[in-house]
Amino acid sequence: MSILTEALERISSGVRFTKQGMSLEEVERRLSFFPFRLSDEAYEFYQWAGAPTGDRQPDGWDGSYNNNSTYYCFLEQLLEGADDLIHFLSLEEAEKYYSPSDADIYDPKCLPFVSYENGKLVIVGSETQIETSPVLQREDVKDKLWFPSLTNMMLAIAEALETVGTILPELCRNYDDEDYGTDDYDDKIRKNCKLVGEIAQKYGSPRGIILTN
């Protein structure tokens, strides 16, 4: 089992779903829209996770990916009520976000991966297929390093879930917690935010943030 697949299994261990990945041939077909190659780890990711459709159905789509797909269950559920602010993009949505006309501002060899309130995260591609590639933050007409690889990002997510139970401590406040609203509860949230930041930095995030700022 590769390091990436092991991280994905760790992330999904607490989620009940029927696993629906994609074959390499299907991944290749779905990514053929983009005029560049993605890294080996990106192809491995989509083979394991599959990918739901967005708000339109591609030609020949058989409906095999839906809200019960692996991708939806183990990624979107991580957002814990913040899915109006953060969204893991389907490949159809990625096509819409992809804009080679911005090549004078951004590197056009990038796959949109996550959208959020002020920008998006992209997976860097290349002319030839390579083993790993960085995840960048695309915001304020500038790309910034977010994680050195998709694998590192998934490792950070896995460790954060295992350590504090969430990747978004500030956004997952439990209103039913008997300590909610107390100084002790706020201290716990701050401590968890610090732990998640340290985990992100451990895996190469310069900002110490896993998904959004």
Secondary structure by P-SEA (a helix, b strand, c coil): ccaaaaaaaaaaccccccbbbbcaaaaaaaaccccccccaaaaaaaaabbbbbcccccccccccccccccccccccccccccccccccccaaaaaaaccccccccccccccccccccccbbbbbbccccccbbbbbbbcccbbbbccccaaaaaaaaaaaaaacccccccccccccccccccaaaaaaaaaaaaaaaaaaaaacccccccccc
